[in-house]
């Protein structure tokens, strides 16, 4: 449990550190190097277009990241009158089924609350993912993967111009790291250039992981399932996939693709209001 709590602190710090490093490299290294191309006009230069695209992707990624944290799943334990003693212990050891009170509820040890439609605990946000912040979490994964892809392309262009090499050969990227390590220890490669090369592989790994996680979550949403339900083998009621999408993304789904907006409220809250 101590390791999980430590990871709950280290993972957000790691994400914010990577985001800061990416922003600094883009603004102060990659984009200024694009202004050196004299063949393009100043209005439609690759630097301005790439800078606008990167800021758009970064704003959506960080905006949805903040909304995931702000839109924390509500503690249903307060509404169910669950105390901190024996009743909560029943939730922890599984002797009392969460579904006996409300379907798809789960007690998270790290967050110390009972959440509806619990999907998983995200260590990079330090928060549980449920019905209230699922859309923001998916948008966060989507724009993080796109921002990493954008940084990867810009970094490859910078390395190509700096080291006078070409990535036309698909094997050039695979052999870049071992070749660069040998050059770095021999003194033929600067530490700043080696750092950018390491960031290329880090962006590739993070981008692929976020893209895969986003696709996996979308597949579960279409089926009307959560990761917690799949892990526990729970049977869900079959519904049309359009209803499953509308429950998560709501009526503002198109606006949410371009601007970080608040997620739809949980169906449990709507039932309480009725």
C-alpha positions as CSV (number, residue, x, y, z in Angstrom):
1,X,0.0,0.0,0.0
2,X,2.9,2.3,0.8
3,X,4.3,1.7,-2.7
4,X,1.0,2.6,-4.3
5,X,0.7,5.8,-2.3
6,X,4.2,6.7,-3.3
7,X,3.4,6.0,-7.0
8,X,0.3,8.2,-6.6
9,X,2.7,11.1,-6.0
10,X,5.6,10.2,-8.2
11,X,3.5,9.5,-11.4
12,X,1.9,13.0,-11.6
13,X,5.3,14.7,-10.9
14,X,6.8,12.6,-13.7
15,X,4.0,13.6,-16.1
16,X,4.3,17.3,-15.3
17,X,8.1,17.1,-15.6
18,X,7.9,15.5,-19.0
19,X,5.3,18.1,-20.1
20,X,7.6,20.9,-19.0
21,X,10.6,19.5,-20.8
22,X,8.6,19.0,-24.0
23,X,7.3,22.5,-23.8
24,X,10.8,24.0,-23.4
25,X,12.2,21.9,-26.2
26,X,9.4,22.8,-28.6
27,X,9.4,26.6,-27.8
28,X,13.1,27.2,-27.4
29,X,14.7,24.6,-29.6
30,X,12.5,23.0,-32.3
31,X,10.4,26.0,-33.4
32,X,13.3,28.5,-33.6
33,X,15.2,26.0,-35.8
34,X,12.3,26.1,-38.2
35,X,12.6,29.8,-38.7
36,X,15.9,29.3,-40.3
37,X,14.3,28.1,-43.5
38,X,14.4,31.1,-45.9
39,X,12.3,29.5,-48.6
40,X,9.0,30.0,-46.7
41,X,7.0,33.2,-46.1
42,X,6.8,34.5,-42.5
43,X,2.9,34.2,-42.4
44,X,2.7,30.6,-43.4
45,X,6.1,29.4,-42.2
46,X,6.3,25.9,-40.7
47,X,7.4,27.4,-37.4
48,X,4.2,29.3,-36.9
49,X,1.9,26.5,-38.1
50,X,3.7,23.9,-36.0
51,X,3.8,26.3,-33.0
52,X,0.0,26.8,-33.2
53,X,-0.6,23.1,-33.6
54,X,1.6,22.2,-30.6
55,X,-0.1,24.9,-28.4
56,X,-3.5,23.6,-29.4
57,X,-2.6,20.0,-28.5
58,X,-0.9,20.9,-25.3
59,X,-3.8,23.1,-24.1
60,X,-6.3,20.3,-24.7
61,X,-4.0,17.7,-23.0
62,X,-3.3,19.8,-19.9
63,X,-6.9,21.2,-19.8
64,X,-8.4,17.7,-19.7
65,X,-5.8,16.6,-17.2
66,X,-6.9,19.3,-14.8
67,X,-10.6,18.5,-15.5
68,X,-10.0,14.8,-14.7
69,X,-8.7,15.9,-11.3
70,X,-11.4,18.5,-10.6
71,X,-14.2,16.1,-11.7
72,X,-13.5,13.5,-9.1
73,X,-16.1,10.8,-8.7
74,X,-18.3,11.6,-5.8
75,X,-18.1,9.6,-2.6
76,X,-21.2,7.5,-2.7
77,X,-20.3,6.1,0.8
78,X,-21.6,9.3,2.3
79,X,-25.0,8.9,0.6
80,X,-25.1,5.2,1.5
81,X,-24.2,6.1,5.2
82,X,-21.1,4.0,5.2
83,X,-18.9,4.6,8.1
84,X,-15.1,4.4,8.6
85,X,-15.3,1.2,10.7
86,X,-16.6,-2.3,10.1
87,X,-18.8,-1.4,7.1
88,X,-15.9,0.1,5.1
89,X,-13.8,-3.0,6.1
90,X,-16.5,-5.1,4.5
91,X,-16.0,-3.2,1.3
92,X,-12.3,-3.8,1.5
93,X,-12.3,-7.5,2.1
94,X,-15.1,-8.2,-0.3
95,X,-17.6,-9.7,2.2
96,X,-20.1,-7.0,1.3
97,X,-20.8,-6.6,-2.4
98,X,-20.8,-3.1,-3.7
99,X,-23.5,-4.1,-6.1
100,X,-25.8,-4.7,-3.2
101,X,-26.2,-1.0,-2.8
102,X,-25.6,0.4,-6.3
103,X,-24.4,-1.3,-9.5
104,X,-20.8,-0.9,-10.6
105,X,-19.6,0.7,-7.3
106,X,-16.2,0.2,-5.9
107,X,-14.3,1.3,-2.8
108,X,-10.8,2.7,-3.7
109,X,-8.2,2.3,-1.0
110,X,-6.1,5.2,-2.3
111,X,-8.9,7.7,-2.7
112,X,-10.8,6.3,0.4
113,X,-14.2,6.7,-1.3
114,X,-16.9,4.7,-3.0
115,X,-17.3,5.6,-6.6
116,X,-20.0,4.8,-9.2
117,X,-19.0,3.1,-12.5
118,X,-15.5,2.8,-11.2
119,X,-13.1,2.1,-14.1
120,X,-9.6,2.2,-12.6
121,X,-7.4,4.4,-10.5
122,X,-5.1,6.5,-12.6
123,X,-1.8,7.1,-10.9
124,X,-0.7,9.8,-13.4
125,X,-3.7,12.0,-12.2
126,X,-3.7,10.6,-8.7
127,X,-7.5,10.1,-9.0
128,X,-10.1,7.5,-9.7
129,X,-11.7,7.4,-13.2
130,X,-15.5,7.0,-13.2
131,X,-18.7,8.3,-14.7
132,X,-17.9,12.0,-14.1
133,X,-14.4,12.2,-15.6
134,X,-14.3,9.4,-18.1
135,X,-14.7,11.6,-21.1
136,X,-12.0,14.0,-19.9
137,X,-9.7,11.1,-19.3
138,X,-10.2,9.8,-22.8
139,X,-9.6,13.3,-24.3
140,X,-6.5,13.6,-22.1
141,X,-5.1,10.3,-23.5
142,X,-6.0,11.3,-27.1
143,X,-4.3,14.7,-27.0
144,X,-1.3,13.4,-25.0
145,X,-0.7,10.9,-27.7
146,X,-1.1,13.5,-30.5
147,X,1.2,15.9,-28.6
148,X,3.9,13.2,-28.3
149,X,3.5,12.4,-32.0
150,X,3.9,16.1,-32.9
151,X,7.0,16.4,-30.7
152,X,8.4,13.2,-32.2
153,X,8.1,14.6,-35.7
154,X,9.6,17.9,-34.7
155,X,12.4,16.3,-32.9
156,X,13.3,14.1,-35.8
157,X,13.3,17.1,-38.1
158,X,15.7,18.9,-35.7
159,X,18.0,15.9,-35.4
160,X,17.9,15.4,-39.1
161,X,19.0,19.0,-39.7
162,X,21.5,19.1,-36.8
163,X,23.3,15.8,-37.6
164,X,22.7,15.9,-41.3
165,X,21.1,12.6,-41.4
166,X,18.0,11.2,-43.2
167,X,15.1,9.1,-41.8
168,X,14.0,8.0,-45.2
169,X,15.2,4.5,-44.3
170,X,12.8,2.9,-41.7
171,X,15.8,1.3,-40.0
172,X,17.4,4.7,-39.4
173,X,15.2,5.4,-36.3
174,X,15.8,1.9,-34.9
175,X,19.6,2.2,-35.2
176,X,19.7,5.9,-34.0
177,X,19.8,5.2,-30.3
178,X,22.7,2.6,-30.2
179,X,24.7,4.6,-32.8
180,X,24.1,7.8,-30.8
181,X,25.2,6.2,-27.5
182,X,28.5,5.1,-29.0
183,X,29.0,8.6,-30.5
184,X,28.2,10.2,-27.2
185,X,30.7,8.3,-25.1
186,X,33.3,8.8,-27.8
187,X,32.8,12.6,-27.6
188,X,31.4,13.0,-31.1
189,X,27.9,13.9,-29.9
190,X,26.9,16.8,-27.7
191,X,24.9,16.1,-24.5
192,X,22.1,18.3,-25.7
193,X,21.7,16.3,-28.9
194,X,21.8,13.1,-27.0
195,X,19.1,14.4,-24.7
196,X,16.8,15.2,-27.6
197,X,17.4,11.7,-29.1
198,X,16.5,10.1,-25.7
199,X,13.3,12.2,-25.7
200,X,12.4,10.9,-29.1
201,X,12.1,7.4,-27.8
202,X,10.3,8.6,-24.7
203,X,7.7,10.5,-26.8
204,X,7.3,7.4,-28.9
205,X,6.7,5.2,-25.9
206,X,4.3,7.6,-24.2
207,X,2.4,8.3,-27.4
208,X,1.9,4.6,-28.2
209,X,0.8,3.8,-24.7
210,X,-1.7,6.7,-24.5
211,X,-3.1,5.8,-28.0
212,X,-3.5,2.2,-27.1
213,X,-5.1,3.0,-23.8
214,X,-7.5,5.4,-25.5
215,X,-8.6,2.8,-28.1
216,X,-9.1,0.2,-25.3
217,X,-11.3,2.6,-23.3
218,X,-13.4,3.4,-26.4
219,X,-13.9,-0.3,-27.0
220,X,-15.1,-0.8,-23.4
221,X,-17.4,2.2,-23.7
222,X,-19.0,0.9,-26.9
223,X,-19.6,-2.4,-25.0
224,X,-21.0,-0.5,-22.0
225,X,-18.3,-1.9,-19.7
226,X,-15.6,-0.6,-17.4
227,X,-12.2,-2.1,-16.7
228,X,-13.3,-2.9,-13.2
229,X,-16.3,-4.9,-14.5
230,X,-14.1,-6.8,-16.9
231,X,-11.5,-7.6,-14.3
232,X,-14.2,-8.8,-11.8
233,X,-16.2,-10.7,-14.5
234,X,-19.3,-8.7,-14.0
235,X,-22.2,-9.2,-16.5
236,X,-23.6,-5.9,-17.8
237,X,-26.9,-5.3,-19.4
238,X,-26.6,-5.1,-23.2
239,X,-27.5,-1.7,-24.6
240,X,-27.1,0.0,-28.1
241,X,-23.6,1.4,-28.5
242,X,-25.1,4.9,-29.2
243,X,-26.6,5.0,-25.7
244,X,-23.2,3.9,-24.2
245,X,-21.4,6.7,-26.1
246,X,-24.0,9.3,-25.1
247,X,-23.8,8.4,-21.5
248,X,-20.0,9.1,-21.4
249,X,-19.6,11.9,-23.9
250,X,-23.0,13.6,-23.6
251,X,-24.4,16.3,-25.9
252,X,-21.2,18.4,-25.9
253,X,-19.1,15.7,-27.4
254,X,-18.2,17.7,-30.5
255,X,-17.2,20.8,-28.4
256,X,-15.1,18.5,-26.2
257,X,-13.0,17.5,-29.2
258,X,-11.6,21.0,-29.5
259,X,-12.0,22.7,-26.1
260,X,-11.6,21.1,-22.6
261,X,-15.2,21.2,-21.2
262,X,-16.7,19.7,-18.1
263,X,-17.8,16.1,-18.3
264,X,-21.4,15.0,-18.1
265,X,-22.7,14.4,-14.6
266,X,-23.0,10.8,-13.4
267,X,-26.3,9.0,-14.0
268,X,-26.5,8.4,-10.3
269,X,-26.7,12.1,-9.6
270,X,-29.4,12.6,-12.2
271,X,-31.4,9.8,-10.6
272,X,-31.1,11.5,-7.2
273,X,-32.3,14.8,-8.6
274,X,-35.3,13.1,-10.1
